[in-house]
Amino acid sequence: MLHSLAFIPQGQEWLIILVVVLVLFGGAKIPQLMRGLGRGVSEFQEGIRETKDKFAQGLRDAETPENKG
């Protein structure tokens, strides 16, 4: 039976992945690649936070007595 996570890299797989990344991008490009990845993750987290804040504000607005008319 297949699990929902079909492939999770183990010890040797990580080594192969790192070698492939080095070959494809070269040693000089990896820091730049990681910075871009970090910025993308930060922007994603900021978007999640803003969405949660807007949702919470919408709930507070819906609960105010003036809207229960």
mmCIF file as Biopython writes it, N, C-alpha, C and O atoms, coordinates in Angstrom:
data_model
#
loop_
_atom_site.group_PDB
_atom_site.id
_atom_site.type_symbol
_atom_site.label_atom_id
_atom_site.label_alt_id
_atom_site.label_comp_id
_atom_site.label_asym_id
_atom_site.label_entity_id
_atom_site.label_seq_id
_atom_site.pdbx_PDB_ins_code
_atom_site.Cartn_x
_atom_site.Cartn_y
_atom_site.Cartn_z
_atom_site.occupancy
_atom_site.B_iso_or_equiv
_atom_site.auth_seq_id
_atom_site.auth_asym_id
_atom_site.pdbx_PDB_model_num
ATOM 1   N N  . MET A ? 1  ? 0.848   -1.179 0.000   1.0 0.0 1  A 1 
ATOM 2   C CA . MET A ? 1  ? 0.000   0.000  0.000   1.0 0.0 1  A 1 
ATOM 3   C C  . MET A ? 1  ? 0.892   1.241  0.000   1.0 0.0 1  A 1 
ATOM 4   O O  . MET A ? 1  ? 1.893   1.286  0.716   1.0 0.0 1  A 1 
ATOM 5   N N  . LEU A ? 2  ? 0.532   2.250  -0.804  1.0 0.0 2  A 1 
ATOM 6   C CA . LEU A ? 2  ? 1.294   3.484  -0.882  1.0 0.0 2  A 1 
ATOM 7   C C  . LEU A ? 2  ? 0.865   4.441  0.222   1.0 0.0 2  A 1 
ATOM 8   O O  . LEU A ? 2  ? -0.320  4.570  0.531   1.0 0.0 2  A 1 
ATOM 9   N N  . HIS A ? 3  ? 1.833   5.094  0.798   1.0 0.0 3  A 1 
ATOM 10  C CA . HIS A ? 3  ? 1.554   6.124  1.800   1.0 0.0 3  A 1 
ATOM 11  C C  . HIS A ? 3  ? 1.408   7.467  1.102   1.0 0.0 3  A 1 
ATOM 12  O O  . HIS A ? 3  ? 1.755   7.609  -0.070  1.0 0.0 3  A 1 
ATOM 13  N N  . SER A ? 4  ? 0.896   8.442  1.824   1.0 0.0 4  A 1 
ATOM 14  C CA . SER A ? 4  ? 0.724   9.764  1.220   1.0 0.0 4  A 1 
ATOM 15  C C  . SER A ? 4  ? 2.067   10.422 0.918   1.0 0.0 4  A 1 
ATOM 16  O O  . SER A ? 4  ? 2.165   11.216 -0.017  1.0 0.0 4  A 1 
ATOM 17  N N  . LEU A ? 5  ? 3.090   10.109 1.688   1.0 0.0 5  A 1 
ATOM 18  C CA . LEU A ? 5  ? 4.434   10.622 1.421   1.0 0.0 5  A 1 
ATOM 19  C C  . LEU A ? 5  ? 5.224   9.521  0.735   1.0 0.0 5  A 1 
ATOM 20  O O  . LEU A ? 5  ? 5.817   8.671  1.399   1.0 0.0 5  A 1 
ATOM 21  N N  . ALA A ? 6  ? 5.234   9.533  -0.574  1.0 0.0 6  A 1 
ATOM 22  C CA . ALA A ? 6  ? 5.836   8.446  -1.332  1.0 0.0 6  A 1 
ATOM 23  C C  . ALA A ? 6  ? 7.359   8.437  -1.226  1.0 0.0 6  A 1 
ATOM 24  O O  . ALA A ? 6  ? 7.962   7.364  -1.213  1.0 0.0 6  A 1 
ATOM 25  N N  . PHE A ? 7  ? 7.991   9.601  -1.150  1.0 0.0 7  A 1 
ATOM 26  C CA . PHE A ? 7  ? 9.452   9.648  -1.135  1.0 0.0 7  A 1 
ATOM 27  C C  . PHE A ? 7  ? 9.933   10.655 -0.108  1.0 0.0 7  A 1 
ATOM 28  O O  . PHE A ? 7  ? 9.704   11.856 -0.245  1.0 0.0 7  A 1 
ATOM 29  N N  . ILE A ? 8  ? 10.594  10.164 0.909   1.0 0.0 8  A 1 
ATOM 30  C CA . ILE A ? 8  ? 11.244  11.023 1.889   1.0 0.0 8  A 1 
ATOM 31  C C  . ILE A ? 8  ? 12.723  10.660 1.854   1.0 0.0 8  A 1 
ATOM 32  O O  . ILE A ? 8  ? 13.086  9.532  2.190   1.0 0.0 8  A 1 
ATOM 33  N N  . PRO A ? 9  ? 13.590  11.600 1.450   1.0 0.0 9  A 1 
ATOM 34  C CA . PRO A ? 9  ? 15.017  11.285 1.321   1.0 0.0 9  A 1 
ATOM 35  C C  . PRO A ? 9  ? 15.621  10.812 2.638   1.0 0.0 9  A 1 
ATOM 36  O O  . PRO A ? 9  ? 15.370  11.386 3.698   1.0 0.0 9  A 1 
ATOM 37  N N  . GLN A ? 10 ? 16.409  9.771  2.548   1.0 0.0 10 A 1 
ATOM 38  C CA . GLN A ? 10 ? 17.138  9.244  3.698   1.0 0.0 10 A 1 
ATOM 39  C C  . GLN A ? 10 ? 18.609  9.631  3.543   1.0 0.0 10 A 1 
ATOM 40  O O  . GLN A ? 10 ? 18.904  10.555 2.784   1.0 0.0 10 A 1 
ATOM 41  N N  . GLY A ? 11 ? 19.517  8.986  4.206   1.0 0.0 11 A 1 
ATOM 42  C CA . GLY A ? 11 ? 20.931  9.346  4.242   1.0 0.0 11 A 1 
ATOM 43  C C  . GLY A ? 11 ? 21.598  9.513  2.888   1.0 0.0 11 A 1 
ATOM 44  O O  . GLY A ? 11 ? 22.028  10.616 2.551   1.0 0.0 11 A 1 
ATOM 45  N N  . GLN A ? 12 ? 21.696  8.439  2.099   1.0 0.0 12 A 1 
ATOM 46  C CA . GLN A ? 12 ? 22.402  8.515  0.824   1.0 0.0 12 A 1 
ATOM 47  C C  . GLN A ? 12 ? 21.665  9.358  -0.201  1.0 0.0 12 A 1 
ATOM 48  O O  . GLN A ? 12 ? 22.300  9.973  -1.057  1.0 0.0 12 A 1 
ATOM 49  N N  . GLU A ? 13 ? 20.359  9.400  -0.136  1.0 0.0 13 A 1 
ATOM 50  C CA . GLU A ? 13 ? 19.597  10.214 -1.081  1.0 0.0 13 A 1 
ATOM 51  C C  . GLU A ? 13 ? 19.933  11.688 -0.930  1.0 0.0 13 A 1 
ATOM 52  O O  . GLU A ? 13 ? 20.016  12.404 -1.928  1.0 0.0 13 A 1 
ATOM 53  N N  . TRP A ? 14 ? 20.129  12.158 0.305   1.0 0.0 14 A 1 
ATOM 54  C CA . TRP A ? 14 ? 20.498  13.561 0.528   1.0 0.0 14 A 1 
ATOM 55  C C  . TRP A ? 14 ? 21.841  13.874 -0.115  1.0 0.0 14 A 1 
ATOM 56  O O  . TRP A ? 14 ? 22.028  14.941 -0.698  1.0 0.0 14 A 1 
ATOM 57  N N  . LEU A ? 15 ? 22.780  12.927 -0.002  1.0 0.0 15 A 1 
ATOM 58  C CA . LEU A ? 15 ? 24.091  13.123 -0.609  1.0 0.0 15 A 1 
ATOM 59  C C  . LEU A ? 15 ? 23.971  13.253 -2.126  1.0 0.0 15 A 1 
ATOM 60  O O  . LEU A ? 15 ? 24.601  14.121 -2.728  1.0 0.0 15 A 1 
ATOM 61  N N  . ILE A ? 16 ? 23.175  12.404 -2.731  1.0 0.0 16 A 1 
ATOM 62  C CA . ILE A ? 16 ? 22.961  12.461 -4.185  1.0 0.0 16 A 1 
ATOM 63  C C  . ILE A ? 16 ? 22.302  13.780 -4.573  1.0 0.0 16 A 1 
ATOM 64  O O  . ILE A ? 16 ? 22.693  14.402 -5.560  1.0 0.0 16 A 1 
ATOM 65  N N  . ILE A ? 17 ? 21.316  14.204 -3.811  1.0 0.0 17 A 1 
ATOM 66  C CA . ILE A ? 17 ? 20.636  15.475 -4.095  1.0 0.0 17 A 1 
ATOM 67  C C  . ILE A ? 17 ? 21.622  16.636 -4.009  1.0 0.0 17 A 1 
ATOM 68  O O  . ILE A ? 17 ? 21.613  17.518 -4.867  1.0 0.0 17 A 1 
ATOM 69  N N  . LEU A ? 18 ? 22.469  16.644 -2.988  1.0 0.0 18 A 1 
ATOM 70  C CA . LEU A ? 18 ? 23.456  17.721 -2.845  1.0 0.0 18 A 1 
ATOM 71  C C  . LEU A ? 18 ? 24.447  17.745 -4.004  1.0 0.0 18 A 1 
ATOM 72  O O  . LEU A ? 18 ? 24.808  18.818 -4.487  1.0 0.0 18 A 1 
ATOM 73  N N  . VAL A ? 19 ? 24.883  16.584 -4.449  1.0 0.0 19 A 1 
ATOM 74  C CA . VAL A ? 19 ? 25.806  16.523 -5.579  1.0 0.0 19 A 1 
ATOM 75  C C  . VAL A ? 19 ? 25.136  17.048 -6.843  1.0 0.0 19 A 1 
ATOM 76  O O  . VAL A ? 19 ? 25.752  17.796 -7.602  1.0 0.0 19 A 1 
ATOM 77  N N  . VAL A ? 20 ? 23.887  16.668 -7.077  1.0 0.0 20 A 1 
ATOM 78  C CA . VAL A ? 20 ? 23.162  17.142 -8.262  1.0 0.0 20 A 1 
ATOM 79  C C  . VAL A ? 20 ? 23.000  18.660 -8.212  1.0 0.0 20 A 1 
ATOM 80  O O  . VAL A ? 20 ? 23.175  19.332 -9.229  1.0 0.0 20 A 1 
ATOM 81  N N  . VAL A ? 21 ? 22.668  19.206 -7.044  1.0 0.0 21 A 1 
ATOM 82  C CA . VAL A ? 21 ? 22.518  20.662 -6.902  1.0 0.0 21 A 1 
ATOM 83  C C  . VAL A ? 21 ? 23.843  21.362 -7.180  1.0 0.0 21 A 1 
ATOM 84  O O  . VAL A ? 21 ? 23.869  22.391 -7.855  1.0 0.0 21 A 1 
ATOM 85  N N  . LEU A ? 22 ? 24.944  20.815 -6.665  1.0 0.0 22 A 1 
ATOM 86  C CA . LEU A ? 22 ? 26.257  21.401 -6.927  1.0 0.0 22 A 1 
ATOM 87  C C  . LEU A ? 22 ? 26.591  21.383 -8.415  1.0 0.0 22 A 1 
ATOM 88  O O  . LEU A ? 22 ? 27.134  22.354 -8.943  1.0 0.0 22 A 1 
ATOM 89  N N  . VAL A ? 23 ? 26.271  20.288 -9.088  1.0 0.0 23 A 1 
ATOM 90  C CA . VAL A ? 23 ? 26.568  20.182 -10.513 1.0 0.0 23 A 1 
ATOM 91  C C  . VAL A ? 23 ? 25.711  21.162 -11.313 1.0 0.0 23 A 1 
ATOM 92  O O  . VAL A ? 23 ? 26.210  21.825 -12.222 1.0 0.0 23 A 1 
ATOM 93  N N  . LEU A ? 24 ? 24.440  21.255 -10.980 1.0 0.0 24 A 1 
ATOM 94  C CA . LEU A ? 24 ? 23.532  22.112 -11.738 1.0 0.0 24 A 1 
ATOM 95  C C  . LEU A ? 24 ? 23.788  23.593 -11.512 1.0 0.0 24 A 1 
ATOM 96  O O  . LEU A ? 24 ? 23.790  24.370 -12.467 1.0 0.0 24 A 1 
ATOM 97  N N  . PHE A ? 25 ? 24.001  23.993 -10.277 1.0 0.0 25 A 1 
ATOM 98  C CA . PHE A ? 25 ? 24.080  25.418 -9.950  1.0 0.0 25 A 1 
ATOM 99  C C  . PHE A ? 25 ? 25.498  25.913 -9.701  1.0 0.0 25 A 1 
ATOM 100 O O  . PHE A ? 25 ? 25.747  27.115 -9.797  1.0 0.0 25 A 1 
ATOM 101 N N  . GLY A ? 26 ? 26.418  25.039 -9.388  1.0 0.0 26 A 1 
ATOM 102 C CA . GLY A ? 26 ? 27.780  25.459 -9.083  1.0 0.0 26 A 1 
ATOM 103 C C  . GLY A ? 26 ? 27.875  26.015 -7.670  1.0 0.0 26 A 1 
ATOM 104 O O  . GLY A ? 26 ? 26.878  26.457 -7.100  1.0 0.0 26 A 1 
ATOM 105 N N  . GLY A ? 27 ? 29.059  25.990 -7.117  1.0 0.0 27 A 1 
ATOM 106 C CA . GLY A ? 27 ? 29.261  26.426 -5.736  1.0 0.0 27 A 1 
ATOM 107 C C  . GLY A ? 27 ? 28.948  27.886 -5.494  1.0 0.0 27 A 1 
ATOM 108 O O  . GLY A ? 27 ? 28.490  28.252 -4.411  1.0 0.0 27 A 1 
ATOM 109 N N  . ALA A ? 28 ? 29.189  28.733 -6.494  1.0 0.0 28 A 1 
ATOM 110 C CA . ALA A ? 28 ? 28.988  30.172 -6.310  1.0 0.0 28 A 1 
ATOM 111 C C  . ALA A ? 28 ? 27.513  30.556 -6.292  1.0 0.0 28 A 1 
ATOM 112 O O  . ALA A ? 28 ? 27.150  31.553 -5.670  1.0 0.0 28 A 1 
ATOM 113 N N  . LYS A ? 29 ? 26.669  29.798 -6.951  1.0 0.0 29 A 1 
ATOM 114 C CA . LYS A ? 29 ? 25.251  30.149 -7.056  1.0 0.0 29 A 1 
ATOM 115 C C  . LYS A ? 29 ? 24.420  29.658 -5.866  1.0 0.0 29 A 1 
ATOM 116 O O  . LYS A ? 29 ? 23.308  30.141 -5.656  1.0 0.0 29 A 1 
ATOM 117 N N  . ILE A ? 30 ? 24.937  28.717 -5.096  1.0 0.0 30 A 1 
ATOM 118 C CA . ILE A ? 30 ? 24.141  28.133 -4.016  1.0 0.0 30 A 1 
ATOM 119 C C  . ILE A ? 30 ? 23.758  29.165 -2.950  1.0 0.0 30 A 1 
ATOM 120 O O  . ILE A ? 30 ? 22.596  29.180 -2.545  1.0 0.0 30 A 1 
ATOM 121 N N  . PRO A ? 31 ? 24.668  30.033 -2.468  1.0 0.0 31 A 1 
ATOM 122 C CA . PRO A ? 31 ? 24.233  31.041 -1.484  1.0 0.0 31 A 1 
ATOM 123 C C  . PRO A ? 31 ? 23.131  31.954 -2.025  1.0 0.0 31 A 1 
ATOM 124 O O  . PRO A ? 31 ? 22.190  32.297 -1.310  1.0 0.0 31 A 1 
ATOM 125 N N  . GLN A ? 32 ? 23.258  32.340 -3.291  1.0 0.0 32 A 1 
ATOM 126 C CA . GLN A ? 32 ? 22.233  33.180 -3.908  1.0 0.0 32 A 1 
ATOM 127 C C  . GLN A ? 32 ? 20.898  32.423 -3.989  1.0 0.0 32 A 1 
ATOM 128 O O  . GLN A ? 32 ? 19.839  32.999 -3.741  1.0 0.0 32 A 1 
ATOM 129 N N  . LEU A ? 33 ? 20.955  31.164 -4.329  1.0 0.0 33 A 1 
ATOM 130 C CA . LEU A ? 33 ? 19.757  30.327 -4.390  1.0 0.0 33 A 1 
ATOM 131 C C  . LEU A ? 33 ? 19.096  30.216 -3.015  1.0 0.0 33 A 1 
ATOM 132 O O  . LEU A ? 33 ? 17.874  30.310 -2.900  1.0 0.0 33 A 1 
ATOM 133 N N  . MET A ? 34 ? 19.906  30.017 -1.978  1.0 0.0 34 A 1 
ATOM 134 C CA . MET A ? 34 ? 19.372  29.891 -0.621  1.0 0.0 34 A 1 
ATOM 135 C C  . MET A ? 34 ? 18.766  31.208 -0.127  1.0 0.0 34 A 1 
ATOM 136 O O  . MET A ? 34 ? 17.741  31.204 0.555   1.0 0.0 34 A 1 
ATOM 137 N N  . ARG A ? 35 ? 19.401  32.334 -0.472  1.0 0.0 35 A 1 
ATOM 138 C CA . ARG A ? 35 ? 18.833  33.644 -0.099  1.0 0.0 35 A 1 
ATOM 139 C C  . ARG A ? 35 ? 17.464  33.828 -0.738  1.0 0.0 35 A 1 
ATOM 140 O O  . ARG A ? 35 ? 16.518  34.273 -0.087  1.0 0.0 35 A 1 
ATOM 141 N N  . GLY A ? 36 ? 17.368  33.486 -2.008  1.0 0.0 36 A 1 
ATOM 142 C CA . GLY A ? 36 ? 16.084  33.597 -2.701  1.0 0.0 36 A 1 
ATOM 143 C C  . GLY A ? 36 ? 15.038  32.699 -2.079  1.0 0.0 36 A 1 
ATOM 144 O O  . GLY A ? 36 ? 13.880  33.092 -1.931  1.0 0.0 36 A 1 
ATOM 145 N N  . LEU A ? 37 ? 15.442  31.491 -1.715  1.0 0.0 37 A 1 
ATOM 146 C CA . LEU A ? 37 ? 14.519  30.570 -1.065  1.0 0.0 37 A 1 
ATOM 147 C C  . LEU A ? 37 ? 14.074  31.123 0.283   1.0 0.0 37 A 1 
ATOM 148 O O  . LEU A ? 37 ? 12.898  31.033 0.636   1.0 0.0 37 A 1 
ATOM 149 N N  . GLY A ? 38 ? 15.011  31.694 1.038   1.0 0.0 38 A 1 
ATOM 150 C CA . GLY A ? 38 ? 14.679  32.285 2.336   1.0 0.0 38 A 1 
ATOM 151 C C  . GLY A ? 38 ? 13.719  33.457 2.196   1.0 0.0 38 A 1 
ATOM 152 O O  . GLY A ? 38 ? 12.786  33.597 2.987   1.0 0.0 38 A 1 
ATOM 153 N N  . ARG A ? 39 ? 13.943  34.301 1.189   1.0 0.0 39 A 1 
ATOM 154 C CA . ARG A ? 39 ? 13.022  35.425 0.951   1.0 0.0 39 A 1 
ATOM 155 C C  . ARG A ? 39 ? 11.634  34.925 0.588   1.0 0.0 39 A 1 
ATOM 156 O O  . ARG A ? 39 ? 10.628  35.470 1.042   1.0 0.0 39 A 1 
ATOM 157 N N  . GLY A ? 40 ? 11.585  33.887 -0.231  1.0 0.0 40 A 1 
ATOM 158 C CA . GLY A ? 40 ? 10.287  33.326 -0.625  1.0 0.0 40 A 1 
ATOM 159 C C  . GLY A ? 40 ? 9.527   32.780 0.567   1.0 0.0 40 A 1 
ATOM 160 O O  . GLY A ? 40 ? 8.321   32.993 0.688   1.0 0.0 40 A 1 
ATOM 161 N N  . VAL A ? 41 ? 10.226  32.077 1.448   1.0 0.0 41 A 1 
ATOM 162 C CA . VAL A ? 41 ? 9.587   31.536 2.646   1.0 0.0 41 A 1 
ATOM 163 C C  . VAL A ? 41 ? 9.108   32.672 3.543   1.0 0.0 41 A 1 
ATOM 164 O O  . VAL A ? 41 ? 8.010   32.600 4.095   1.0 0.0 41 A 1 
ATOM 165 N N  . SER A ? 42 ? 9.920   33.723 3.697   1.0 0.0 42 A 1 
ATOM 166 C CA . SER A ? 42 ? 9.535   34.874 4.521   1.0 0.0 42 A 1 
ATOM 167 C C  . SER A ? 42 ? 8.289   35.557 3.969   1.0 0.0 42 A 1 
ATOM 168 O O  . SER A ? 42 ? 7.385   35.911 4.725   1.0 0.0 42 A 1 
ATOM 169 N N  . GLU A ? 43 ? 8.243   35.742 2.650   1.0 0.0 43 A 1 
ATOM 170 C CA . GLU A ? 43 ? 7.075   36.373 2.037   1.0 0.0 43 A 1 
ATOM 171 C C  . GLU A ? 43 ? 5.834   35.503 2.200   1.0 0.0 43 A 1 
ATOM 172 O O  . GLU A ? 43 ? 4.738   36.015 2.428   1.0 0.0 43 A 1 
ATOM 173 N N  . PHE A ? 44 ? 6.003   34.202 2.083   1.0 0.0 44 A 1 
ATOM 174 C CA . PHE A ? 44 ? 4.885   33.281 2.267   1.0 0.0 44 A 1 
ATOM 175 C C  . PHE A ? 44 ? 4.344   33.370 3.688   1.0 0.0 44 A 1 
ATOM 176 O O  . PHE A ? 44 ? 3.132   33.438 3.893   1.0 0.0 44 A 1 
ATOM 177 N N  . GLN A ? 45 ? 5.247   33.368 4.670   1.0 0.0 45 A 1 
ATOM 178 C CA . GLN A ? 45 ? 4.825   33.472 6.068   1.0 0.0 45 A 1 
ATOM 179 C C  . GLN A ? 45 ? 4.151   34.815 6.346   1.0 0.0 45 A 1 
ATOM 180 O O  . GLN A ? 45 ? 3.175   34.871 7.093   1.0 0.0 45 A 1 
ATOM 181 N N  . GLU A ? 46 ? 4.656   35.886 5.759   1.0 0.0 46 A 1 
ATOM 182 C CA . GLU A ? 46 ? 4.040   37.208 5.921   1.0 0.0 46 A 1 
ATOM 183 C C  . GLU A ? 46 ? 2.630   37.209 5.327   1.0 0.0 46 A 1 
ATOM 184 O O  . GLU A ? 46 ? 1.708   37.775 5.914   1.0 0.0 46 A 1 
ATOM 185 N N  . GLY A ? 47 ? 2.468   36.588 4.183   1.0 0.0 47 A 1 
ATOM 186 C CA . GLY A ? 47 ? 1.145   36.492 3.566   1.0 0.0 47 A 1 
ATOM 187 C C  . GLY A ? 47 ? 0.169   35.714 4.436   1.0 0.0 47 A 1 
ATOM 188 O O  . GLY A ? 47 ? -0.996  36.092 4.558   1.0 0.0 47 A 1 
ATOM 189 N N  . ILE A ? 48 ? 0.637   34.636 5.035   1.0 0.0 48 A 1 
ATOM 190 C CA . ILE A ? 48 ? -0.212  33.850 5.939   1.0 0.0 48 A 1 
ATOM 191 C C  . ILE A ? 48 ? -0.626  34.703 7.132   1.0 0.0 48 A 1 
ATOM 192 O O  . ILE A ? 48 ? -1.790  34.701 7.533   1.0 0.0 48 A 1 
ATOM 193 N N  . ARG A ? 49 ? 0.347   35.441 7.703   1.0 0.0 49 A 1 
ATOM 194 C CA . ARG A ? 49 ? 0.042   36.277 8.869   1.0 0.0 49 A 1 
ATOM 195 C C  . ARG A ? 49 ? -0.974  37.357 8.513   1.0 0.0 49 A 1 
ATOM 196 O O  . ARG A ? 49 ? -1.913  37.601 9.270   1.0 0.0 49 A 1 
ATOM 197 N N  . GLU A ? 50 ? -0.789  38.003 7.365   1.0 0.0 50 A 1 
ATOM 198 C CA . GLU A ? 50 ? -1.718  39.055 6.948   1.0 0.0 50 A 1 
ATOM 199 C C  . GLU A ? 50 ? -3.119  38.486 6.714   1.0 0.0 50 A 1 
ATOM 200 O O  . GLU A ? 50 ? -4.114  39.117 7.071   1.0 0.0 50 A 1 
ATOM 201 N N  . THR A ? 51 ? -3.196  37.314 6.126   1.0 0.0 51 A 1 
ATOM 202 C CA . THR A ? 51 ? -4.493  36.684 5.884   1.0 0.0 51 A 1 
ATOM 203 C C  . THR A ? 51 ? -5.186  36.350 7.200   1.0 0.0 51 A 1 
ATOM 204 O O  . THR A ? 51 ? -6.389  36.568 7.341   1.0 0.0 51 A 1 
ATOM 205 N N  . LYS A ? 52 ? -4.439  35.826 8.156   1.0 0.0 52 A 1 
ATOM 206 C CA . LYS A ? 52 ? -5.015  35.519 9.475   1.0 0.0 52 A 1 
ATOM 207 C C  . LYS A ? 52 ? -5.514  36.794 10.151  1.0 0.0 52 A 1 
ATOM 208 O O  . LYS A ? 52 ? -6.591  36.809 10.746  1.0 0.0 52 A 1 
ATOM 209 N N  . ASP A ? 53 ? -4.714  37.873 10.054  1.0 0.0 53 A 1 
ATOM 210 C CA . ASP A ? 53 ? -5.113  39.142 10.666  1.0 0.0 53 A 1 
ATOM 211 C C  . ASP A ? 53 ? -6.401  39.684 10.035  1.0 0.0 53 A 1 
ATOM 212 O O  . ASP A ? 53 ? -7.304  40.137 10.739  1.0 0.0 53 A 1 
ATOM 213 N N  . LYS A ? 54 ? -6.473  39.630 8.698   1.0 0.0 54 A 1 
ATOM 214 C CA . LYS A ? 54 ? -7.675  40.112 8.021   1.0 0.0 54 A 1 
ATOM 215 C C  . LYS A ? 54 ? -8.886  39.265 8.375   1.0 0.0 54 A 1 
ATOM 216 O O  . LYS A ? 54 ? -9.983  39.794 8.555   1.0 0.0 54 A 1 
ATOM 217 N N  . PHE A ? 55 ? -8.698  37.966 8.475   1.0 0.0 55 A 1 
ATOM 218 C CA . PHE A ? 55 ? -9.796  37.069 8.838   1.0 0.0 55 A 1 
ATOM 219 C C  . PHE A ? 55 ? -10.282 37.368 10.252  1.0 0.0 55 A 1 
ATOM 220 O O  . PHE A ? 55 ? -11.485 37.447 10.503  1.0 0.0 55 A 1 
ATOM 221 N N  . ALA A ? 56 ? -9.329  37.533 11.176  1.0 0.0 56 A 1 
ATOM 222 C CA . ALA A ? 56 ? -9.698  37.847 12.563  1.0 0.0 56 A 1 
ATOM 223 C C  . ALA A ? 56 ? -10.414 39.189 12.633  1.0 0.0 56 A 1 
ATOM 224 O O  . ALA A ? 56 ? -11.386 39.330 13.375  1.0 0.0 56 A 1 
ATOM 225 N N  . GLN A ? 57 ? -9.946  40.182 11.867  1.0 0.0 57 A 1 
ATOM 226 C CA . GLN A ? 57 ? -10.608 41.488 11.852  1.0 0.0 57 A 1 
ATOM 227 C C  . GLN A ? 57 ? -12.024 41.364 11.300  1.0 0.0 57 A 1 
ATOM 228 O O  . GLN A ? 57 ? -12.944 41.996 11.817  1.0 0.0 57 A 1 
ATOM 229 N N  . GLY A ? 58 ? -12.207 40.564 10.265  1.0 0.0 58 A 1 
ATOM 230 C CA . GLY A ? 58 ? -13.546 40.341 9.714   1.0 0.0 58 A 1 
ATOM 231 C C  . GLY A ? 58 ? -14.474 39.702 10.731  1.0 0.0 58 A 1 
ATOM 232 O O  . GLY A ? 58 ? -15.650 40.058 10.810  1.0 0.0 58 A 1 
ATOM 233 N N  . LEU A ? 59 ? -13.956 38.759 11.512  1.0 0.0 59 A 1 
ATOM 234 C CA . LEU A ? 59 ? -14.773 38.143 12.557  1.0 0.0 59 A 1 
ATOM 235 C C  . LEU A ? 59 ? -15.144 39.160 13.630  1.0 0.0 59 A 1 
ATOM 236 O O  . LEU A ? 59 ? -16.278 39.177 14.110  1.0 0.0 59 A 1 
ATOM 237 N N  . ARG A ? 60 ? -14.179 40.016 14.011  1.0 0.0 60 A 1 
ATOM 238 C CA . ARG A ? 60 ? -14.478 41.037 15.029  1.0 0.0 60 A 1 
ATOM 239 C C  . ARG A ? 60 ? -15.522 42.021 14.499  1.0 0.0 60 A 1 
ATOM 240 O O  . ARG A ? 60 ? -16.426 42.425 15.231  1.0 0.0 60 A 1 
ATOM 241 N N  . ASP A ? 61 ? -15.397 42.403 13.230  1.0 0.0 61 A 1 
ATOM 242 C CA . ASP A ? 61 ? -16.363 43.329 12.641  1.0 0.0 61 A 1 
ATOM 243 C C  . ASP A ? 61 ? -17.760 42.716 12.593  1.0 0.0 61 A 1 
ATOM 244 O O  . ASP A ? 61 ? -18.752 43.413 12.806  1.0 0.0 61 A 1 
ATOM 245 N N  . ALA A ? 62 ? -17.840 41.431 12.318  1.0 0.0 62 A 1 
ATOM 246 C CA . ALA A ? 62 ? -19.131 40.757 12.242  1.0 0.0 62 A 1 
ATOM 247 C C  . ALA A ? 62 ? -19.792 40.618 13.598  1.0 0.0 62 A 1 
ATOM 248 O O  . ALA A ? 62 ? -21.014 40.496 13.680  1.0 0.0 62 A 1 
ATOM 249 N N  . GLU A ? 63 ? -19.010 40.633 14.658  1.0 0.0 63 A 1 
ATOM 250 C CA . GLU A ? 63 ? -19.549 40.460 16.006  1.0 0.0 63 A 1 
ATOM 251 C C  . GLU A ? 63 ? -19.941 41.764 16.684  1.0 0.0 63 A 1 
ATOM 252 O O  . GLU A ? 63 ? -20.507 41.731 17.776  1.0 0.0 63 A 1 
ATOM 253 N N  . THR A ? 64 ? -19.664 42.895 16.083  1.0 0.0 64 A 1 
ATOM 254 C CA . THR A ? 64 ? -19.985 44.173 16.718  1.0 0.0 64 A 1 
ATOM 255 C C  . THR A ? 64 ? -21.512 44.343 16.808  1.0 0.0 64 A 1 
ATOM 256 O O  . THR A ? 64 ? -22.235 43.889 15.922  1.0 0.0 64 A 1 
ATOM 257 N N  . PRO A ? 65 ? -22.003 44.994 17.875  1.0 0.0 65 A 1 
ATOM 258 C CA . PRO A ? 65 ? -23.452 45.154 18.053  1.0 0.0 65 A 1 
ATOM 259 C C  . PRO A ? 65 ? -24.134 45.921 16.932  1.0 0.0 65 A 1 
ATOM 260 O O  . PRO A ? 65 ? -25.301 45.661 16.640  1.0 0.0 65 A 1 
ATOM 261 N N  . GLU A ? 66 ? -23.448 46.849 16.303  1.0 0.0 66 A 1 
ATOM 262 C CA . GLU A ? 66 ? -24.084 47.637 15.228  1.0 0.0 66 A 1 
ATOM 263 C C  . GLU A ? 66 ? -24.397 46.781 14.023  1.0 0.0 66 A 1 
ATOM 264 O O  . GLU A ? 66 ? -25.258 47.154 13.227  1.0 0.0 66 A 1 
ATOM 265 N N  . ASN A ? 67 ? -23.723 45.629 13.852  1.0 0.0 67 A 1 
ATOM 266 C CA . ASN A ? 67 ? -24.002 44.745 12.720  1.0 0.0 67 A 1 
ATOM 267 C C  . ASN A ? 67 ? -25.086 43.720 13.035  1.0 0.0 67 A 1 
ATOM 268 O O  . ASN A ? 67 ? -25.538 43.006 12.140  1.0 0.0 67 A 1 
ATOM 269 N N  . LYS A ? 68 ? -25.510 43.639 14.300  1.0 0.0 68 A 1 
ATOM 270 C CA . LYS A ? 68 ? -26.501 42.639 14.704  1.0 0.0 68 A 1 
ATOM 271 C C  . LYS A ? 68 ? -27.917 43.194 14.672  1.0 0.0 68 A 1 
ATOM 272 O O  . LYS A ? 68 ? -28.813 42.611 15.282  1.0 0.0 68 A 1 
ATOM 273 N N  . GLY A ? 69 ? -28.131 44.247 14.011  1.0 0.0 69 A 1 
ATOM 274 C CA . GLY A ? 69 ? -29.304 45.003 13.874  1.0 0.0 69 A 1 
ATOM 275 C C  . GLY A ? 69 ? -30.611 44.518 13.951  1.0 0.0 69 A 1 
ATOM 276 O O  . GLY A ? 69 ? -31.564 45.285 13.812  1.0 0.0 69 A 1 
#
